Amino acid sequence: MDDVLLVASDLDRTLLLEGGKVPPNLQDYVRRLSKAGIVFVPASGRPLATLKEMFNWPDMDLAFISDNGAVVESRGSILHRSVISAEQYLPMVDGTLTSTDGYPTLCGMDAAYLPTSARPLADQFHVYYKNLVFVSDFEGIDEEIVKYSAYFPEEDARRALDDYFQPNFGDSFTVTLGGPPWVDIMNIGVSKGNAIEVLSEHLGLGRRQLMAFGDTLNDFEMLAAVEHSYAVANADQEVLDKAQFLTASNEELGVYQVLDRLLGQRD
């Protein structure tokens, strides 16, 4: 732990409290990390615009992994961006609407595009997306899309992943679970783990200098890419099995407990 110079953390159900609530004193923790020369990296399925609004602390050393690794930014520069074409995502939209009870969500750099039928759920979507655009036709969208998501209000995304999305799209795309309400689809090779590799190479850091926290399937590759990998106690079983270490749940501020030990060695 003495060598750690980058800490990446998933947000929902890992760092954040239930309902997406920011835990107390987060800015103080990130400031202490920055002063110790440690880069803090929010690593999320949320878009870059949302992450930058949440962590709007320009005086601190932050990097961002958004859209499950489709976009990577460090110190204001985009290091990586992976775009899904309309030819690729339109069958996902049609399949979500006709074969599941989910809501298709196109994730662009500036906005998230949703069907008009999702308008009553706007408050729920605003938890994750800063800008929402409701459309009746997904064919005319004039923005680069970096991730496709399907939202399941009943939080049965795992069933939809196993029954529909993985069998139909898993051979051609990275298909993962973004938490109980979300199925996420990106281009092959896109993951938080690949994003960590892009970021660590840019910063000149080795594996032993990397720490990460996660709870669900879209964190799997990220935990495999770092030397110091932690699952929170409320994590999915696959993540509990994959991580090198276990910390307390998000509600018990498990990430903070590890950061206290890390920072205690630097103070």
TAKA-V189823 format. One line per field, one symbol per residue. ss: DSSP state (2 for helix, 1 for strand, 0 for the rest). phi: phi as a letter, one per 40 degrees, with the letter a starting at -180 (. if undefined). Layout:
ss = ???
phi = ???
This chain:
ss = 000001111022222012221000022222222220001111100002222222000000011111222011110011111001022222222222222000111111000111122222222222000001111002220000111111100000222222222222200011111000011111100002222222222220002221111100222222220001111100002222220011100000022222222222000
phi = .cccbabbbcbcgbcccdggccccgcccccccccccgbcbbcbacccddcccccbcbccbcbbbbbffhcbbbbfgbccaabbbccdcccccdcccccbbbcbcbcbccbabbbcdccdccdcccccbbcbbbcbcaccbcbacbbabbbbbdcfbccccdccbccccbccbacbabbhdcbbbbbcdgcaccccccccccccgbcdccbbabaaacccdcccccbcbbbbccccccccdccccbbbcccccfccdcccccccccbc
